[in-house]
Amino acid sequence: MKPAQPLLYYITDRRALASADVIRTILAAVEAGVDLIQIREKDLGTRDLLRLVEAAVQGVREQAARTTASTQGLTRVVVNDRLDVALAGEARGVHLGGRSMQADAVRAAVPTQKGFWVGVSCHSPEDVAAAETAGADYALLGPIFETASKLAYGPPLGAAVVERATRHARIPVLALGGITLERVRTCIEAGAAGIAGISIFQQCASLPGRVLELRRLLGQAASPAADLGNA
């Protein structure tokens, strides 16, 4: 099921930050209202990764206290691969890659009623269908466009594959890989439930300013259903 508005999904990479202050960047993303933040710091040891997750989760709680809102309506923090760290740090989800646990195994270990999301990285419409069948709550599909960080996953999929992958999907499918401001509307109009990335959030003068710009672009995007219906 597609969300009411397109999702913004920030993936962390502290080594690519000019300031090298990933916690400050995460907290800025929380303040700006990013929908999901994936803590993806694969080289960190368990203790340091847990501290980072706890800082992110605490940032969301403080935001909720300031706005008197439930954390359910604020930024969702998910952890790449490490289910143990996600649970210990009280994150609200885990994101699974090709070498991670299977989504159905995670779903069996974590009761659905806790509101814990399981995301899966996908590289084809078939992957998306398999992730949905296994109980995933969302899928990251990519690389949609050419990007140096995703060369290992083969040539870019393109917007046509986004359309194919989302046509019958009942879970949100977010576009990942080479996403720029100029490409956001293409992804949404092809059926993506949102966009995900590292550079689009980290390589900008102001992360809150970038989020506002993305919200404006997404608000102006044509309805995917209308566009595909006329295709």
Wavefront OBJ file of the C-alpha trace (Angstrom):
o trace
v 0.000 0.000 0.000
v 1.323 3.421 -0.943
v 1.672 6.011 1.829
v -0.453 9.166 1.804
v 2.586 11.217 0.791
v 5.931 10.176 -0.725
v 8.499 9.056 1.832
v 11.950 10.552 2.349
v 14.489 7.943 3.446
v 17.968 9.011 4.560
v 20.786 6.438 4.655
v 23.760 7.435 6.784
v 27.399 7.299 5.727
v 29.573 9.156 8.220
v 32.714 8.683 6.087
v 31.156 10.736 3.292
v 30.248 13.632 5.576
v 32.329 16.779 5.274
v 31.848 17.489 8.985
v 32.276 13.835 10.036
v 29.585 14.493 12.671
v 27.009 11.874 11.830
v 24.993 12.339 15.024
v 24.532 16.027 14.301
v 23.431 15.176 10.764
v 20.981 12.534 11.993
v 19.455 14.950 14.497
v 19.115 17.563 11.746
v 17.273 14.984 9.643
v 14.937 14.224 12.548
v 14.228 17.932 13.062
v 13.596 18.343 9.330
v 10.994 15.576 9.360
v 12.692 12.870 7.281
v 10.382 9.847 7.354
v 12.988 7.130 7.807
v 16.669 7.104 8.733
v 18.672 3.966 8.104
v 21.759 3.737 10.319
v 24.162 2.129 7.857
v 27.645 2.161 9.364
v 28.862 -1.335 8.564
v 32.401 -0.857 9.833
v 31.405 0.191 13.355
v 31.740 -2.276 16.204
v 28.647 -3.313 18.121
v 29.153 -0.899 21.022
v 29.771 2.167 18.854
v 26.911 1.260 16.511
v 24.557 0.866 19.462
v 25.539 4.299 20.789
v 24.750 5.823 17.411
v 21.362 4.122 17.242
v 20.522 5.174 20.790
v 21.427 8.792 19.981
v 19.152 8.726 16.927
v 16.249 7.174 18.851
v 16.691 9.679 21.683
v 16.584 12.494 19.133
v 13.197 11.268 17.918
v 11.900 11.045 21.489
v 13.011 14.589 22.236
v 11.340 15.780 19.049
v 8.138 14.058 20.156
v 8.334 15.742 23.564
v 8.808 19.179 22.006
v 5.885 18.743 19.636
v 3.668 16.716 22.007
v 3.393 14.174 19.197
v 3.623 10.413 19.339
v 6.885 8.935 18.070
v 4.699 6.853 15.731
v 4.182 9.930 13.559
v 7.804 11.037 13.581
v 11.030 9.789 12.025
v 11.414 6.018 12.064
v 14.959 4.836 12.835
v 15.977 1.518 11.267
v 19.303 -0.284 11.467
v 21.094 -1.892 8.554
v 21.423 -5.657 8.964
v 21.920 -5.772 12.749
v 18.656 -6.966 14.247
v 20.327 -7.363 17.638
v 21.451 -3.721 17.699
v 18.082 -2.509 16.405
v 16.274 -4.256 19.251
v 18.808 -3.279 21.913
v 18.709 0.359 20.797
v 14.901 0.367 20.571
v 14.932 1.302 16.898
v 11.698 0.835 14.988
v 13.001 -1.447 12.285
v 15.805 -3.281 10.551
v 16.894 -3.134 6.927
v 18.069 -6.325 5.248
v 20.562 -6.676 2.412
v 21.393 -9.632 0.210
v 23.534 -11.300 2.882
v 21.275 -10.558 5.823
v 18.672 -12.724 7.516
v 15.572 -13.425 5.498
v 12.600 -11.163 6.114
v 10.352 -14.025 7.212
v 12.930 -15.109 9.817
v 13.032 -11.582 11.229
v 9.251 -11.318 11.153
v 8.996 -14.570 13.103
v 11.406 -13.230 15.729
v 9.789 -9.803 16.053
v 6.020 -9.676 16.609
v 4.183 -7.486 14.112
v 2.128 -5.825 16.821
v 5.212 -4.022 18.102
v 5.228 -1.871 14.969
v 8.710 -3.037 14.043
v 9.375 -2.651 10.321
v 11.423 -4.971 8.147
v 12.865 -3.472 4.968
v 14.625 -5.309 2.157
v 17.064 -4.212 -0.553
v 15.805 -5.295 -3.976
v 17.282 -5.159 -7.463
v 14.390 -6.365 -9.616
v 10.591 -6.601 -9.639
v 10.982 -10.272 -8.735
v 12.988 -9.314 -5.648
v 10.217 -6.931 -4.593
v 7.579 -9.638 -4.962
v 9.712 -12.084 -2.957
v 10.293 -9.523 -0.202
v 6.569 -8.865 0.054
v 5.805 -12.577 0.248
v 8.407 -12.971 3.006
v 6.710 -10.323 5.117
v 8.716 -7.168 4.385
v 7.099 -3.839 5.220
v 8.874 -1.929 2.441
v 11.470 -2.406 -0.284
v 14.360 -0.264 -1.496
v 14.674 -0.819 -5.240
v 17.883 0.110 -7.020
v 20.044 1.265 -8.473
v 17.521 3.237 -10.519
v 20.112 5.573 -12.023
v 23.835 5.279 -12.524
v 25.832 5.840 -9.360
v 29.393 4.925 -8.435
v 28.382 3.411 -5.086
v 26.092 0.836 -6.751
v 28.232 -0.330 -9.680
v 28.531 -3.782 -8.123
v 24.787 -4.299 -8.608
v 24.963 -3.947 -12.366
v 23.574 -1.345 -14.780
v 20.891 1.088 -13.593
v 17.346 -0.252 -13.682
v 15.620 2.879 -14.953
v 12.125 4.225 -14.343
v 10.452 1.500 -16.412
v 11.550 -1.121 -13.880
v 10.155 1.022 -11.056
v 6.822 0.967 -12.855
v 6.952 -2.817 -13.279
v 7.981 -3.409 -9.664
v 5.276 -1.177 -8.189
v 2.400 -2.143 -10.471
v 1.175 -4.972 -8.230
v 3.184 -4.362 -5.054
v 1.208 -3.963 -1.844
v 4.182 -2.664 0.123
v 5.875 0.716 -0.405
v 8.716 0.551 -2.931
v 11.257 3.365 -2.625
v 13.650 4.344 -5.396
v 17.365 4.224 -4.573
v 20.538 4.944 -6.493
v 21.615 8.102 -8.262
v 18.619 10.052 -6.982
v 18.997 13.785 -7.603
v 16.583 16.692 -7.358
v 16.064 16.498 -11.115
v 15.133 12.800 -10.922
v 12.730 12.821 -7.983
v 9.585 13.435 -10.020
v 10.544 10.704 -12.494
v 10.647 8.162 -9.660
v 7.340 9.199 -8.125
v 5.567 9.364 -11.461
v 6.803 5.833 -12.190
v 5.084 4.604 -9.032
v 7.726 4.806 -6.290
v 6.382 5.438 -2.797
v 9.337 7.697 -2.086
v 13.048 8.189 -2.587
v 16.066 7.004 -0.626
v 19.704 7.946 -0.683
v 22.880 9.142 0.970
v 24.273 11.926 -1.198
v 20.985 13.717 -1.768
v 20.773 14.345 1.980
v 24.440 14.685 2.868
v 25.868 16.612 -0.069
v 23.955 19.850 0.347
v 24.428 23.181 2.075
v 21.566 22.554 4.502
v 19.846 19.261 5.220
v 16.636 20.951 6.479
v 16.684 23.120 3.363
v 17.103 20.051 1.175
v 14.161 18.330 2.854
v 11.966 21.383 2.268
v 13.019 21.412 -1.374
v 12.225 17.717 -1.734
v 8.827 18.160 -0.103
v 8.054 20.931 -2.547
v 9.102 18.808 -5.513
v 7.130 15.818 -4.297
v 4.087 17.953 -3.673
v 4.200 19.118 -7.277
v 4.671 15.651 -8.719
v 1.820 14.343 -10.828
v -0.258 11.509 -9.445
v 1.449 8.198 -10.297
v -1.918 6.491 -10.708
v -3.070 9.118 -13.173
v 0.128 9.005 -15.147
v 0.293 5.237 -15.386
v -3.373 5.074 -16.208
v -2.748 7.217 -19.268
v 0.378 5.340 -20.337
l 1 2 3 4 5 6 7 8 9 10 11 12 13 14 15 16 17 18 19 20 21 22 23 24 25 26 27 28 29 30 31 32 33 34 35 36 37 38 39 40 41 42 43 44 45 46 47 48 49 50 51 52 53 54 55 56 57 58 59 60 61 62 63 64 65 66 67 68 69 70 71 72 73 74 75 76 77 78 79 80 81 82 83 84 85 86 87 88 89 90 91 92 93 94 95 96 97 98 99 100 101 102 103 104 105 106 107 108 109 110 111 112 113 114 115 116 117 118 119 120 121 122 123 124 125 126 127 128 129 130 131 132 133 134 135 136 137 138 139 140 141 142 143 144 145 146 147 148 149 150 151 152 153 154 155 156 157 158 159 160 161 162 163 164 165 166 167 168 169 170 171 172 173 174 175 176 177 178 179 180 181 182 183 184 185 186 187 188 189 190 191 192 193 194 195 196 197 198 199 200 201 202 203 204 205 206 207 208 209 210 211 212 213 214 215 216 217 218 219 220 221 222 223 224 225 226 227 228 229 230 231
